[in-house]
Amino acid sequence: MTYDIVSSQGAAVQPQTIQTDDLYSRFMAYCEGLKDTTIKGYAVAIRHFIEWIRVNGIRQPQRADIVAYKKSLKNERSEKTGAPLAPGT
């Protein structure tokens, strides 16, 4: 899956195509040395966020997108139990 990410270098704005799989892999590499349970939790959260930005057509997440994502989590339910997600989820 690819997204066009816009980065600013000086006055020029240059679009870049970023592989979300690559971003996921780089983030997980950054997590090396953490406890396995922490890494598993981060992996679930990152995959969920990447799917949310894909579904919502977001190409360059901004603060408002993060706020909207957090609000959307309040309406999410556990796939296993159907119960609302815990605030820390």
N, C-alpha and C positions, 0 to 999 in steps of 0.2 A: 504494500500500500504506500502511496506517495502523497505528499502534500507540498504545495508551494509555500515556502517560508520566506518572508521578506526580511532582509537584514539591512541595516544602515551602516555604511562605511563612509565616513566623512559626509559630504553633501549628496553622494550618489546612493540611490536605493536600488539594490540588486536582488531580483527574485532568485531563489534557490529551491531546487527540489530536494526534499529530505525524505528518506525512507523511515517510516515510523518504527519498523522493525529494528533499524539501526539505532534509533534513539532509545528504544527499549533495551537493546543489548548494551549500549553505552551506559545507561543508567544502572543496569544490573551489575555491570563490571565495577561501577563506582561503589556499589554496595558490598563489595568483597570484604570479608573480615567481620561482617555483622552476623548476628545469630541467625540460624536457619529460619526460625519462626518469623523473625523480622523481615528477612528477604522474601519469604513467601507472602507475607502481608503486603509488602511494597509491590511485589509483582502483580498481585490481584488488583491493587489500587491503580497502578499505572496502566494496566491493560484496560480496566474499566474506563479510565479517563480518556485514553486514546480512542476507544470505541465511541465515547460520548462526543468528542470533538469531530470524529468522522461523520457520525450520524447527523450532527448539527451543522455540517459544512464549514466548520471553523478551520481556517488555514493558518492563522497566526494568533494564538490565544492571547487575550489581553486580560487585565484585571477584571473587567466586567464579565468576561467569559468564565473566569474562575468563580466569581460570586454566583453566577447563574448555575454553574455546575454544582456548587455546594447546596444551593436551593433545590436543585433537582434531586439531590440525594435524599432529601426529606420525604420525597414521594416514592422512593425505591423500597422494594420489599425483598426479603431473603428468598433466593430461589429454592432453598431447602425447606424452609418452614412457612414462608408466606408472611412472616411477621415483618414489621417495619425494621429497617436497619438501625443499629445502635448508632448514637452520635459519633462515636470514634471510628466508625466503619468507613 
